[in-house]
Every structure is written in structure tokens, then in C-alpha cells.
Amino acid sequence: MPPTKPDAPSAQQRRLQMADIARLAGVSTSTVSRALAGSKLVNDETRQRVMELARSLNYSINIGAQNLRLKQNRTVGVVVPYDPDTRQQLTDPFFLAMLGSLADALTEQGLDMLLTRVDAGTLDAAAQPFDSGRVIGVILIGQWRHHDQLNQLAARRVPIVVWGAQLPQQLYCTVGGDNVAGGALATAHLLGQGRKRIAFLGDTNLPEVAQRYLGYCNALAAQGLQADPQLMVPVSFLPGGGEEGVRELQRRGAQFDGLFACSDLLAMAAINTLRALGRGVPDDVAVVGYDDIELASYFHPPLSTVRQPIAAAGRALVGALLALADGHDAVSQQLPTELVRRASA
């Protein structure tokens, strides 16, 4: 059975929290009430101070829900976290495809999109647009490494849906592709091509990549093979990760005739690096990527890859968020992935 969500704060608890905020901010409770409601009678400096104190006390501001009931707010927040170390850009083709899918799904529902970015190390900041009443809920693209912070947001009943993997003890709703099956599909295809030494490129500290690696290991085990740590290279999703991974394999002296990269951009950069090192694709090394971005079919050679269900993802994410924003439960969904066979493998 899924974990039981804690009850929402009572009216008395909320009044006590508001009194705490007023005391800490040095203003009256009526000023706090106006600030939390976004009233223009409160100056920007005071409003910002009150909002910061409210967040620090986990005060759940329900303006967005009120606006939804009154049919006044038709905006959904879409948050794309960034890793401060890698600074993966919004121009990443996967992000652009997902944003396009979400935009289409929101438009179908007569909703607007508010796009923001937050540091992946502080995912709790993703709730700020909801706390301030600007949006009715938040769709977050990616869990990164902060499952606990997302659970805290769900515990205080922030309507949030995450594109990502289903994890143990999860309180929040996720929609994601079947990463274990996707990893197994890619690896089984390479094995079926007669490849025995298959390298893996991806950062398994990220939940989705960890599940793809599990699928990779499962496919090897089904053929009586064990995953070789020498063939596993943890690289970021930045395009340069593909070159970094191949050159690290070369530095290790690892022998490989297949390569599974956890994104199409990683796979493309890996292929270019293999060429620079005098190795042909697919003759010397067969390569499979992940996502099936539009560019994959135009690359040379056209890229074999695991297709993520991007079009279905947008509708599923929006549908789940609307259920939460309307006070209903939303069940996490795992969408099917499929192998797309092209010339790189």
C-alpha cells in the first residue's frame, strides 16, 4: 500500500504559523495575510521577507488552490532543474522535446505555462511559484539526486508531478518511461548483434540512469554474462560526456565492441570520438543511444536508440497535475519504451 499522506494543517495551526511569521518579520498578522495573498498594499521588500519566512516554516500557502476553485488561475509551473556543476542547458534536445509536449498538452486544457529553473541541489525551491500563488501546481522534469526533498514537498501537499523514476518510499507522483526495460532492450539488441563486450555510459547516481544500468545488467545476466566494472563509465548528460567516456575507456585499455549510452547526445559524441580514434561504427563498435530525439534519425550513421514516450508523457504529466490541484490523488505511471533499430547497431 502507498504511504499515507499527512493531514493538512488545521486552521488553528495555520493561524499559529501566521503569528510566528508576523513576529519574526516584525509586522502584524494582517500584513502577513496580505503579503501571502499577494496584495499590492504590502511593499515588495516586506512581501519577500514574509514569503521567505513562510517557506522556512513550511507554511503551505493555498492561494493557487483558491484561484483554481474560482477559475481565476490557469497557469502551471514547469521547472527544469540544473546541476550547478554541469549547467546542462535548456537547449538540450530532450528538454526541448519534453517542453514541446507539455506545451501542447497544456494548450489542449486551456492552460498556460510558467517556465522556471532551479538548482538541482535545492529542489524544494521548485514550490516557490505555487507558494506565491502564481501557479496551480508544478511539473518538475527530473528527480536528480534529491528524492527526500520531493517527498517533503508532497508531505506539505504541494501539487507536484515529477518526470522520473518510481522509487521506494515515494510520496510524490511520478510519470516516466520504463527505464529498466529500456536498458534491457538496448543491451539485448547489442548482444543479438553478436557483441559481447558492451560499454555503458551514464551517471548511475541519477535514478533514471541507475534503472537503465539495472536493465543493462539484467540483459547481460540473461546471456550468462556479468557486468564488467571496467566497461562502466559514469559521465554527465552534457554532450562532452560521450567523448569523455570513450577516452576513459581507451585510457583504461578496455576492450569493447558495443556501447550503450544513456542519451542520444552522449551516443553521438561517442561515435564522433570513436571515429577520431580510427574505430568504425557499427563495424568495430555498435552503438545504441536513449531518447530518440529528432536528430537521431538524421545522424551519420542513423542512431539506434530507445524511444522515450515524449508525446504521451506531456498528457500524462498534465492529467496527473490537474487531479492533484483539484484535491484528488494521482497514481504514478510508468510508460512503455521501445527500441528503434537504425544503422549504428
C-alpha positions in Angstrom: 0.0 0.0 0.0 1.3 3.5 -0.7 2.4 5.6 2.3 -0.4 7.6 3.9 0.0 11.4 3.4 -0.1 13.5 6.5 -3.2 15.6 7.2 -3.3 19.2 6.0 -2.6 21.8 8.7 -5.7 22.8 10.7 -7.0 26.4 10.6 -5.7 26.9 14.1 -2.2 25.6 13.2 -2.2 27.9 10.2 -3.1 30.9 12.4 -0.3 30.0 14.8 2.1 29.8 11.9 1.0 33.1 10.6 1.5 34.6 14.1 5.0 33.2 14.1 5.8 34.7 10.7 4.4 38.1 11.9 6.6 38.0 15.0 9.7 37.1 13.1 9.0 39.6 10.3 8.2 42.4 12.8 4.8 43.1 11.2 1.1 42.5 12.0 -0.7 39.2 11.2 -2.9 41.2 8.9 0.2 42.3 6.9 1.3 38.7 6.8 -2.1 37.7 5.4 -2.0 40.4 2.8 1.6 39.5 1.8 0.8 35.8 1.4 -2.2 36.8 -0.7 -0.1 38.9 -3.0 -1.8 42.2 -2.0 -0.3 45.3 -3.6 -0.9 47.1 -0.2 2.3 45.4 1.0 5.6 46.6 -0.3 7.9 44.3 -2.2 10.6 44.1 0.5 8.1 43.1 3.2 6.3 40.6 0.9 9.6 38.9 0.1 10.6 38.7 3.7 7.3 37.2 4.7 7.4 34.7 1.8 10.9 33.6 2.8 9.8 33.1 6.4 6.7 31.2 5.3 8.9 28.8 3.3 11.3 28.3 6.2 8.4 27.3 8.4 6.9 25.0 5.7 3.7 27.2 5.7 1.5 25.9 2.9 0.1 28.9 1.1 -3.1 27.8 -0.6 -3.7 30.8 -2.9 -3.2 28.7 -6.0 -5.9 26.2 -4.9 -8.3 29.1 -4.1 -7.7 30.6 -7.6 -8.3 27.2 -9.2 -11.6 26.8 -7.4 -12.5 30.3 -8.6 -11.3 29.5 -12.1 -9.0 32.6 -11.9 -5.7 30.9 -12.3 -5.0 28.7 -15.3 -1.2 28.6 -15.1 1.0 25.5 -14.5 4.6 25.8 -13.4 7.1 23.8 -15.3 10.5 23.5 -13.6 13.7 22.3 -15.3 16.4 21.8 -12.6 20.1 22.4 -13.5 23.2 20.9 -12.0 25.5 23.8 -10.9 28.5 21.6 -11.8 27.5 20.7 -15.4 25.0 23.5 -16.2 23.0 21.3 -18.7 21.3 23.8 -20.9 17.6 24.1 -21.8 18.8 23.7 -25.5 19.3 20.0 -24.7 17.1 18.3 -27.3 15.4 16.1 -24.7 14.4 19.1 -22.6 13.1 20.9 -25.8 11.1 17.9 -26.8 9.6 17.5 -23.3 8.7 21.2 -23.1 7.0 21.0 -26.5 5.0 18.0 -25.4 4.0 19.8 -22.2 3.1 23.0 -24.1 0.8 21.0 -26.4 -0.9 19.2 -23.5 -1.4 22.4 -21.5 -2.8 24.2 -24.5 -5.3 21.4 -25.0 -6.6 22.0 -21.5 -6.7 25.8 -21.9 -3.7 26.3 -19.5 -0.7 28.5 -19.6 2.9 27.5 -18.8 5.3 29.3 -16.4 8.8 28.0 -17.1 11.5 28.3 -14.4 14.8 26.8 -13.5 16.1 25.8 -10.0 19.4 24.5 -8.7 19.1 20.7 -8.6 20.6 20.8 -5.1 17.6 22.7 -3.8 14.6 21.1 -5.5 12.3 22.4 -2.7 12.6 25.8 -4.4 10.5 24.3 -7.2 7.5 25.0 -5.0 8.0 28.8 -4.9 5.7 29.5 -7.9 2.9 27.6 -6.1 3.6 29.1 -2.7 3.4 32.6 -4.2 0.0 31.8 -5.9 1.3 32.2 -9.5 0.6 28.6 -10.5 -1.9 25.9 -9.6 0.8 23.3 -9.4 4.3 22.3 -10.6 5.6 19.8 -13.1 9.3 19.0 -12.5 11.4 17.5 -15.2 13.8 15.1 -13.4 14.4 14.0 -9.8 18.1 14.4 -9.9 19.6 13.2 -6.5 17.0 14.7 -4.1 14.2 12.2 -3.7 13.9 13.3 0.0 13.2 17.0 -0.9 10.5 15.9 -3.3 8.9 13.8 -0.6 8.9 16.9 1.7 7.0 18.9 -0.9 4.4 16.1 -1.3 4.1 15.9 2.5 3.1 19.5 2.7 0.6 18.9 -0.1 2.3 21.0 -2.9 0.6 19.7 -6.1 3.7 18.4 -7.9 4.3 15.8 -10.6 7.8 14.7 -11.5 9.1 13.2 -14.8 11.3 10.5 -13.4 11.7 7.0 -11.9 9.4 5.4 -9.3 11.4 4.9 -6.1 10.9 3.2 -2.8 9.0 5.2 0.0 7.9 7.7 -2.6 5.2 10.2 -1.5 5.1 12.3 -4.7 3.6 11.4 -8.1 5.9 10.4 -11.0 5.4 9.8 -14.7 8.3 8.2 -16.5 9.5 5.8 -19.1 10.2 2.2 -18.2 14.0 2.6 -17.7 14.7 -0.9 -16.7 13.0 -2.3 -19.8 14.7 0.4 -21.9 18.2 -0.5 -20.7 17.5 -4.2 -21.2 16.2 -3.5 -24.8 19.3 -1.6 -25.8 21.7 -4.2 -24.3 19.8 -7.2 -25.6 19.9 -5.7 -29.1 23.7 -5.3 -29.0 24.1 -8.8 -27.7 21.8 -10.0 -30.5 24.3 -8.4 -32.9 27.0 -10.7 -31.5 28.6 -8.0 -29.3 30.0 -9.4 -26.0 31.9 -6.5 -24.5 29.4 -3.7 -24.1 30.4 -0.4 -22.5 27.9 1.7 -20.5 28.0 5.5 -20.4 25.9 7.3 -17.7 25.8 8.6 -14.2 24.1 6.0 -12.0 23.7 8.5 -9.2 20.7 9.7 -11.2 17.6 7.5 -10.5 16.6 7.0 -14.2 20.2 6.1 -15.2 20.5 3.7 -12.3 17.4 1.9 -13.6 18.8 1.8 -17.2 22.0 0.3 -15.8 19.9 -2.4 -14.0 18.3 -3.2 -17.3 21.8 -3.5 -18.9 22.9 -5.8 -16.1 19.7 -7.9 -16.4 20.2 -8.3 -20.2 23.8 -9.4 -19.7 22.8 -11.9 -17.0 20.2 -13.4 -19.3 23.0 -14.4 -21.6 25.2 -15.7 -18.7 27.4 -12.6 -18.7 28.4 -10.4 -15.8 28.8 -6.6 -16.0 32.4 -5.6 -16.1 33.2 -2.5 -14.0 35.9 -1.6 -16.5 33.2 -1.0 -19.1 31.1 1.2 -16.9 31.9 5.0 -17.1 29.9 7.5 -15.1 29.5 10.6 -17.2 27.1 13.6 -17.1 24.4 14.2 -19.7 26.4 17.0 -21.3 27.4 16.2 -24.9 31.1 16.2 -23.9 30.3 13.2 -21.7 30.3 11.0 -24.7 33.9 11.9 -25.7 34.9 11.8 -22.0 33.5 8.3 -21.7 35.2 6.9 -24.8 38.6 8.4 -23.9 38.3 7.0 -20.4 37.7 3.5 -21.8 40.7 4.0 -24.0 42.8 5.1 -21.0 41.8 2.0 -19.1 42.7 -0.2 -22.0 39.2 -1.6 -22.0 38.3 -3.8 -25.0 34.7 -3.3 -26.2 32.7 -4.0 -29.3 29.4 -2.4 -28.2 28.4 0.7 -26.4 25.1 1.7 -24.7 24.9 5.5 -23.9 22.1 6.8 -21.7 21.2 9.6 -24.1 21.4 10.2 -27.8 23.7 13.2 -27.4 26.1 11.0 -25.4 25.9 8.3 -28.1 26.5 10.8 -30.9 29.6 12.3 -29.2 30.9 8.8 -28.5 30.5 7.9 -32.2 32.4 11.0 -33.3 35.2 10.2 -30.8 35.4 6.6 -31.9 35.8 7.8 -35.5 38.6 10.1 -34.4 40.3 7.2 -32.8 40.1 5.2 -36.0 37.2 2.9 -35.0 34.2 2.4 -37.3 30.6 2.3 -36.3 29.0 -0.2 -36.4 31.8 -2.4 -37.8 34.1 -2.1 -34.9 31.7 -0.8 -32.2 27.9 -1.0 -32.4 26.2 1.9 -30.6 22.8 2.4 -29.1 21.5 5.7 -27.5 18.5 6.6 -25.5 15.6 9.1 -26.0 15.1 9.0 -29.8 15.5 12.8 -30.2 14.6 14.0 -33.7 18.3 14.4 -34.7 18.9 10.7 -34.1 17.4 9.6 -37.4 19.5 12.2 -39.3 22.8 11.5 -37.7 25.5 9.5 -39.6 25.1 6.7 -39.2 21.5 6.9 -38.2 21.3 6.1 -34.5 19.8 3.0 -33.0 18.1 4.1 -29.8 15.5 3.5 -27.1 12.4 5.8 -27.7 11.0 7.7 -24.8 7.2 8.2 -24.9 7.5 12.0 -25.0 4.1 12.8 -26.6 2.3 10.6 -24.2 4.4 12.0 -21.3 3.1 15.5 -21.7 -0.6 14.5 -21.4 0.1 12.1 -18.5 2.0 14.8 -16.6 -0.7 17.4 -17.1 -3.5 15.0 -16.3 -1.9 13.9 -13.0 -1.2 17.5 -12.0 -4.8 18.6 -12.6 -6.0 15.8 -10.5 -3.7 16.9 -7.6 -4.6 20.5 -8.0 -8.3 19.6 -7.8 -7.7 17.8 -4.5 -7.6 14.2 -5.8 -4.9 11.6 -5.6 -2.8 10.9 -8.6 -1.2 7.5 -9.3 2.4 7.3 -10.6 2.6 6.0 -14.1 5.3 4.1 -16.0 5.1 4.5 -19.8 6.4 1.9 -22.2 9.7 2.3 -24.1 10.7 0.8 -27.4 13.8 0.0 -29.4 14.3 1.8 -32.7 16.7 0.0 -34.9 18.9 2.0 -37.2 22.4 1.7 -38.8 24.6 2.5 -35.7 23.7 -1.0 -34.4 
